[in-house]
Amino acid sequence: MKVTVCIGSSCHIKGSRQVVEQLQHLIATENLGDKVELGGTFCMGKCQQGVCVTVDDNFFSVTPDDVKDFFDKEIKAKV
């Protein structure tokens, strides 16, 4: 599974660094490092929608406050 987080300026202001750090922690805690590839990218073109994240090319808008729910539903449940 490939998870990509936008680290462009608009998403950075909205908390992309915190989203990345929380995802890194959750992936490590759940021992999913061999199943989940976490990466960063610059602008995905949907700046108004918050921190942009894709999971295997499916787009999501994630905030630092809902990373755990997003992880459980869209990553952990699908690997």
HUPEFEN-V72095 format. One record per residue. N is the residue number from 1. RES is the residue in one small letter. OMEGA is omega in degrees with one decimal (none if undefined). BURIAL is I if it has 16 or more other ideal C-beta (glycine too) atoms within 10 Angstrom, else O. D_FIRST is the distance of its C-alpha to the first C-alpha in Angstrom with 1 decimal. Layout:
BEGIN
n:res:omega:burial:d_first
N:RES:OMEGA:BURIAL:D_FIRST
N:RES:OMEGA:BURIAL:D_FIRST
END
This chain:
BEGIN
n:res:omega:burial:d_first
1:m:179.6:O:0.0
2:k:178.7:O:3.8
3:v:-178.4:I:6.5
4:t:-179.6:I:10.0
5:v:176.1:I:13.3
6:c:176.8:I:16.6
7:i:176.7:I:19.1
8:g:-171.8:I:22.0
9:s:-178.9:O:25.3
10:s:179.2:I:25.2
11:c:177.1:I:21.9
12:h:179.1:O:23.2
13:i:-178.0:O:26.3
14:k:172.4:I:24.5
15:g:-177.5:I:22.6
16:s:178.9:I:19.4
17:r:178.1:I:20.4
18:q:178.2:O:20.6
19:v:179.5:I:17.3
20:v:-178.3:I:15.6
21:e:179.0:O:17.8
22:q:178.2:I:17.1
23:l:177.0:I:13.3
24:q:-179.5:O:14.0
25:h:-178.5:O:16.5
26:l:178.2:I:14.6
27:i:179.4:I:11.6
28:a:-178.4:O:14.6
29:t:-178.6:O:16.7
30:e:-180.0:O:14.4
31:n:-178.5:O:13.7
32:l:-177.6:I:9.9
33:g:179.6:O:10.1
34:d:-177.9:O:9.4
35:k:-176.3:O:6.1
36:v:176.1:I:4.9
37:e:-179.0:O:6.1
38:l:-179.4:I:8.6
39:g:178.2:O:11.0
40:g:177.2:O:14.1
41:t:174.7:O:15.9
42:f:-164.6:O:19.4
43:c:175.6:O:20.6
44:m:176.3:I:18.6
45:g:179.6:O:22.0
46:k:-172.3:O:21.8
47:c:-176.7:O:23.6
48:q:-173.9:O:25.6
49:q:176.5:I:22.7
50:g:179.3:I:22.0
51:v:-177.4:I:19.0
52:c:179.6:I:16.6
53:v:171.8:I:12.9
54:t:173.4:I:10.3
55:v:-176.1:I:7.0
56:d:176.2:O:6.1
57:d:173.0:O:9.9
58:n:-173.9:O:11.2
59:f:175.7:O:13.7
60:f:171.5:I:14.8
61:s:-173.8:O:17.7
62:v:174.1:I:17.5
63:t:177.1:O:20.5
64:p:-178.7:I:21.0
65:d:-176.8:O:22.6
66:d:-179.1:I:19.9
67:v:-176.7:I:16.8
68:k:178.5:O:17.2
69:d:177.5:O:17.5
70:f:-179.9:I:14.5
71:f:-177.8:I:12.4
72:d:-175.0:O:14.0
73:k:-170.9:O:13.7
74:e:-178.5:I:10.5
75:i:-175.3:I:8.1
76:k:-177.8:I:10.3
77:a:-172.6:O:11.7
78:k:178.2:O:8.7
79:v:none:O:7.2
END
